[in-house]
Amino acid sequence: MSTVELTAANFDQVVSDNDFVIIDFWAGWCMPCRQFAPTYEKVSENHDDIVFASVDTEAEQQLAAAFDVRSIPTLAVIRDKTVIYAQPGALPEKTLEDLIQQARDIDMDKLKEEAQEA
């Protein structure tokens, strides 16, 4: 699956309509972002059940600010409308695949229950 351009205008719909979304925050001038892009695209092809989205932080400054993006590239993982991961850094392919598996393994019902108790 190719990546989807995520904007403030389509953010709510993309997150509401999909159980699993991974977001790459990037900018055209960012060399690590440009180096990471082919890895992100390649890994997206292995996971048809996940929406791989990208946010151009120059064009979507409000969206980047909402995720408190201070360094790029930054990856965010959203499952069941809940942000479960958000960290800066370009990941190697194997590490990104590991992150996806860890995100799959999270018991979202238990996570939401624990969040309500806190």
MARBA-3410 file (N, C-alpha, C, O; in Angstrom, 1 decimal):
118
0.9,-1.2,0.0,0.0,0.0,0.0,0.9,1.2,0.0,1.9,1.3,0.8 ~ 0.6,2.2,-0.8,1.4,3.4,-0.8,0.9,4.3,0.3,-0.1,4.1,0.9 ~ 1.8,5.2,0.6,1.5,6.1,1.8,0.4,7.1,1.4,0.2,7.5,0.2 ~ -0.3,7.6,2.4,-1.4,8.5,2.2,-0.9,9.9,2.8,-0.3,9.9,3.9 ~ -1.2,11.0,2.1,-0.8,12.3,2.6,-1.9,12.7,3.6,-3.1,12.7,3.4
-1.4,12.9,4.8,-2.2,13.3,5.9,-2.2,14.8,6.1,-1.1,15.4,6.2 ~ -3.4,15.4,6.2,-3.5,16.8,6.4,-4.5,17.1,7.6,-5.1,16.2,8.1 ~ -4.5,18.3,8.0,-5.5,18.7,9.1,-6.9,18.4,8.6,-7.8,18.1,9.3 ~ -7.1,18.6,7.3,-8.5,18.4,6.7,-8.9,16.9,6.7,-10.1,16.7,6.9 ~ -8.0,16.0,6.5,-8.4,14.6,6.4,-8.0,13.8,7.6,-8.3,12.6,7.7
-7.3,14.4,8.6,-6.8,13.6,9.8,-7.9,12.9,10.5,-7.8,11.6,10.7 ~ -9.0,13.5,10.9,-10.0,12.9,11.7,-10.6,11.7,10.9,-10.9,10.7,11.5 ~ -10.9,11.9,9.6,-11.5,10.8,8.9,-10.5,9.6,8.8,-11.0,8.5,8.9 ~ -9.3,9.9,8.5,-8.3,8.8,8.3,-8.2,8.0,9.7,-8.2,6.7,9.6 ~ -8.1,8.7,10.8,-8.0,8.0,12.1,-9.3,7.3,12.5,-9.2,6.2,13.0
-10.4,7.9,12.2,-11.7,7.3,12.5,-12.0,6.1,11.7,-12.6,5.1,12.2 ~ -11.6,6.1,10.4,-12.0,5.0,9.5,-11.0,3.9,9.5,-11.2,2.8,8.9 ~ -9.9,4.0,10.3,-8.8,2.9,10.3,-8.4,2.6,11.7,-8.2,3.5,12.5 ~ -8.3,1.3,12.0,-7.9,0.9,13.3,-6.4,1.1,13.6,-6.0,1.1,14.8 ~ -5.6,1.1,12.5,-4.1,1.1,12.7,-3.5,2.1,11.7,-3.6,1.9,10.5
-2.9,3.2,12.2,-2.3,4.2,11.4,-0.9,4.5,11.9,-0.7,4.7,13.1 ~ 0.0,4.6,10.9,1.4,5.0,11.3,1.6,6.3,10.5,1.4,6.4,9.3 ~ 2.2,7.3,11.2,2.4,8.6,10.6,3.9,8.9,10.6,4.6,8.8,11.6 ~ 4.4,9.3,9.5,5.8,9.8,9.3,5.7,11.3,9.1,5.2,11.8,8.1 ~ 6.2,12.0,10.1,6.3,13.5,10.0,7.7,13.8,9.4,8.7,13.4,9.9
7.7,14.6,8.3,8.9,14.8,7.5,8.8,16.3,6.9,7.9,17.0,7.1 ~ 9.9,16.6,6.3,10.0,17.9,5.5,11.0,17.6,4.4,11.9,16.8,4.5 ~ 10.7,18.3,3.3,11.5,18.1,2.1,13.0,18.5,2.2,13.9,17.9,1.6 ~ 13.3,19.4,3.1,14.7,19.9,3.3,15.5,18.9,4.3,16.7,19.1,4.4 ~ 14.8,18.0,4.9,15.4,17.1,5.9,16.0,15.9,5.3,15.3,15.0,4.8
17.3,15.8,5.3,18.1,14.7,4.7,17.7,13.4,5.3,17.5,12.4,4.6 ~ 17.7,13.3,6.7,17.3,12.0,7.3,15.9,11.6,6.9,15.6,10.4,6.7 ~ 15.0,12.5,6.7,13.6,12.2,6.2,13.6,11.6,4.8,12.9,10.7,4.6 ~ 14.4,12.2,4.0,14.5,11.8,2.6,15.1,10.4,2.5,14.8,9.6,1.6 ~ 16.1,10.1,3.4,16.7,8.8,3.4,15.8,7.7,4.0,15.9,6.6,3.6
14.9,8.1,4.9,14.0,7.2,5.5,12.8,6.9,4.6,12.2,5.8,4.7 ~ 12.4,7.8,3.8,11.2,7.6,3.0,11.1,6.3,2.2,10.1,5.7,2.2 ~ 12.2,5.8,1.5,12.1,4.6,0.8,11.9,3.4,1.7,11.2,2.4,1.4 ~ 12.5,3.4,2.9,12.3,2.3,3.9,10.8,2.3,4.4,10.2,1.3,4.4 ~ 10.3,3.5,4.6,8.9,3.6,5.1,7.9,3.1,4.0,7.0,2.4,4.3
8.2,3.5,2.8,7.4,3.0,1.6,7.5,1.5,1.5,6.5,0.9,1.2 ~ 8.7,1.0,1.6,8.9,-0.5,1.4,8.1,-1.3,2.5,7.4,-2.2,2.2 ~ 8.2,-0.8,3.7,7.6,-1.5,4.8,6.1,-1.4,4.6,5.3,-2.3,5.0 ~ 5.6,-0.3,4.1,4.1,-0.1,3.9,3.6,-1.2,3.0,2.4,-1.6,3.1 ~ 4.4,-1.7,2.1,3.9,-2.7,1.1,3.7,-4.0,1.8,3.1,-4.9,1.2
4.3,-4.2,3.0,4.1,-5.5,3.7,2.9,-5.6,4.6,2.6,-6.6,5.2 ~ 2.2,-4.5,4.7,1.1,-4.4,5.7,-0.1,-3.7,5.1,-0.4,-2.5,5.3 ~ -0.9,-4.5,4.4,-2.1,-4.0,3.8,-3.2,-3.5,4.8,-4.1,-2.7,4.4 ~ -3.1,-4.0,6.0,-4.1,-3.7,7.0,-3.8,-2.4,7.8,-4.6,-2.0,8.7 ~ -2.7,-1.8,7.5,-2.2,-0.5,8.2,-2.2,0.6,7.2,-1.8,0.5,6.0
-2.7,1.8,7.6,-2.6,3.0,6.8,-1.2,3.6,7.2,-1.0,4.0,8.3 ~ -0.4,3.8,6.2,0.9,4.5,6.3,0.7,5.9,5.8,0.5,6.1,4.6 ~ 0.7,6.9,6.7,0.5,8.2,6.3,1.7,9.1,6.5,2.6,8.7,7.2 ~ 1.8,10.2,5.8,2.9,11.1,5.9,2.4,12.5,6.0,1.4,12.9,5.4 ~ 3.1,13.3,6.9,2.7,14.6,7.1,3.9,15.5,6.8,5.0,15.4,7.4
3.7,16.4,5.8,4.7,17.4,5.5,4.6,18.5,6.6,3.7,19.3,6.6 ~ 5.6,18.5,7.5,5.6,19.4,8.6,5.6,20.9,8.2,5.2,21.8,8.9 ~ 6.1,21.2,7.0,6.2,22.6,6.5,4.7,23.0,6.1,4.3,24.1,6.4 ~ 4.0,22.1,5.5,2.7,22.5,5.0,1.6,22.3,6.1,0.6,23.0,6.1 ~ 1.9,21.4,7.0,0.9,21.1,8.1,1.5,21.3,9.5,1.6,20.4,10.3
1.8,22.6,9.7,2.4,23.0,11.0,1.5,22.7,12.2,2.0,22.4,13.2 ~ 0.2,23.0,12.0,-0.7,22.8,13.1,-0.8,21.3,13.5,-0.8,20.9,14.7 ~ -0.8,20.4,12.5,-0.8,19.0,12.8,0.5,18.5,13.5,0.4,17.7,14.4 ~ 1.6,19.0,13.0,2.9,18.7,13.6,2.9,19.2,15.1,3.4,18.5,16.0 ~ 2.4,20.4,15.3,2.3,20.9,16.6,1.4,20.1,17.6,1.7,19.9,18.7
0.3,19.6,17.0,-0.6,18.8,17.8,0.1,17.5,18.3,-0.3,17.0,19.4 ~ 1.0,17.0,17.6,1.8,15.8,18.0,3.1,16.2,18.7,3.9,15.4,19.0 ~ 3.3,17.5,18.9,4.5,18.0,19.6,5.8,17.6,18.9,6.7,17.2,19.5 ~ 5.7,17.6,17.6,6.9,17.2,16.8,8.0,18.3,16.9,7.7,19.5,16.5 ~ 9.1,18.0,17.4,10.2,18.9,17.6,11.4,18.6,16.8,12.4,19.4,16.6
11.4,17.3,16.3,12.5,16.8,15.5,12.0,15.9,14.4,11.0,15.2,14.7 ~ 12.6,15.9,13.3,12.1,15.1,12.2,13.2,14.3,11.6,14.4,14.7,11.6 ~ 12.9,13.1,11.1,11.6,12.5,11.0,11.1,12.0,12.4,11.9,11.7,13.3 ~ 9.8,12.1,12.6,9.1,11.5,13.8,8.1,10.5,13.3,7.3,10.8,12.4 ~ 8.0,9.4,14.0,7.0,8.4,13.7,5.9,8.4,14.9,6.3,8.5,16.0
4.7,8.3,14.5,3.6,8.1,15.5,2.8,6.9,15.1,2.6,6.7,13.9 ~ 2.4,6.1,16.0,1.5,5.0,15.8,0.2,5.2,16.5,0.2,5.5,17.7 ~ -0.9,5.0,15.8,-2.2,5.2,16.4,-2.9,3.9,16.1,-3.1,3.4,15.0 ~ -3.4,3.3,17.3,-4.3,2.1,17.2,-5.6,2.5,17.9,-5.6,3.0,19.0 ~ -6.7,2.2,17.3,-8.0,2.4,17.8,-8.2,3.8,18.3,-8.7,4.1,19.4
-7.7,4.8,17.5,-7.8,6.2,17.8,-7.0,6.6,19.0,-7.3,7.7,19.6 ~ -6.0,5.8,19.4,-5.1,6.1,20.5,-3.7,6.1,20.1,-3.2,5.2,19.5 ~ -3.0,7.2,20.4,-1.6,7.3,20.1,-0.8,6.4,21.1,-0.9,6.6,22.3 ~ -0.1,5.4,20.5,0.6,4.4,21.4,2.1,4.6,21.3,2.8,4.0,22.1 ~ 2.5,5.4,20.3,4.0,5.6,20.1,4.2,6.9,19.4,3.4,7.2,18.4
5.1,7.7,19.8,5.5,8.9,19.1,6.9,9.2,19.4,7.2,9.7,20.6 ~ 7.9,9.0,18.5,9.3,9.2,18.8,10.0,9.7,17.5,9.6,9.3,16.4 ~ 10.9,10.6,17.7,11.7,11.0,16.5,12.8,10.0,16.2,13.2,9.2,17.0 ~ 13.2,10.0,14.9,14.3,9.2,14.5,13.9,8.3,13.3,12.8,7.8,13.2 ~ 14.8,8.2,12.3,14.6,7.3,11.2,15.0,5.9,11.6,16.1,5.7,12.1
14.1,5.0,11.4,14.4,3.6,11.8,14.8,2.8,10.6,14.3,2.9,9.5 ~ 15.7,1.8,10.9,16.1,0.8,9.8,14.8,-0.1,9.6,13.9,-0.1,10.5 ~ 14.8,-0.7,8.5,13.6,-1.6,8.1,13.3,-2.6,9.2,12.1,-2.7,9.6 ~ 14.3,-3.3,9.7,14.0,-4.4,10.7,13.4,-3.7,12.0,12.5,-4.3,12.6 ~ 13.9,-2.6,12.4,13.4,-2.0,13.6,12.0,-1.5,13.4,11.2,-1.6,14.3
11.7,-0.9,12.2,10.3,-0.5,11.9,9.4,-1.7,11.9,8.3,-1.6,12.5 ~ 9.8,-2.8,11.4,9.0,-4.0,11.4,8.8,-4.5,12.8,7.7,-4.9,13.2 ~ 9.8,-4.4,13.7,9.7,-4.8,15.1,8.7,-3.9,15.8,7.9,-4.4,16.6 ~ 8.8,-2.6,15.5,7.9,-1.6,16.1,6.4,-2.0,15.7,5.5,-1.9,16.6 ~ 6.2,-2.3,14.5,4.9,-2.6,14.0,4.4,-3.9,14.7,3.2,-3.9,15.2
5.2,-4.9,14.9,4.8,-6.1,15.6,4.5,-5.8,17.1,3.5,-6.3,17.6 ~ 5.3,-5.0,17.7,5.0,-4.6,19.1,3.7,-3.9,19.2,2.9,-4.1,20.1 ~ 3.4,-3.0,18.2,2.1,-2.3,18.2,0.9,-3.3,18.0,-0.1,-3.1,18.6 ~ 1.1,-4.3,17.2,0.1,-5.3,16.9,-0.2,-6.1,18.2,-1.3,-6.4,18.5 ~ 0.9,-6.3,19.0,0.8,-7.2,20.2,0.1,-6.5,21.4,-0.3,-7.2,22.3
-0.1,-5.2,21.3,-0.7,-4.5,22.4,-2.1,-4.9,22.5,-2.9,-4.8,21.6 ~ -2.6,-5.2,23.8,-4.0,-5.5,24.0,-4.6,-4.1,24.3,-4.5,-3.5,25.4 ~ -5.3,-3.6,23.2,-5.9,-2.2,23.3,-7.0,-2.1,24.4,-7.1,-1.1,25.0 ~ -7.8,-3.2,24.6,-8.8,-3.1,25.6,-8.2,-2.9,27.0,-8.6,-2.1,27.8 ~ -7.1,-3.7,27.2,-6.4,-3.6,28.5,-5.8,-2.2,28.6,-5.8,-1.6,29.7
-5.1,-1.7,27.6,-4.5,-0.4,27.6,-5.5,0.7,27.9,-5.3,1.6,28.8 ~ -6.7,0.6,27.3,-7.7,1.7,27.6,-8.3,1.5,29.0,-8.6,2.5,29.6 ~ -8.4,0.3,29.5,-8.9,0.1,30.8,-7.9,0.7,31.8,-8.3,1.3,32.8 ~ -6.6,0.4,31.6,-5.6,1.0,32.5,-5.6,2.5,32.5,-5.3,3.1,33.5 ~ -5.8,3.1,31.3,-5.8,4.5,31.2,-7.0,5.1,31.9,-6.8,6.2,32.5
-8.1,4.4,31.9,-9.3,4.9,32.7,-9.1,4.9,34.2,-9.6,5.7,34.9 ~ -8.3,3.9,34.6,-8.0,3.7,36.0,-7.0,4.7,36.6,-7.0,5.0,37.8 ~ -6.2,5.2,35.7,-5.1,6.1,36.1,-5.6,7.5,36.4,-4.9,8.4,36.8
END
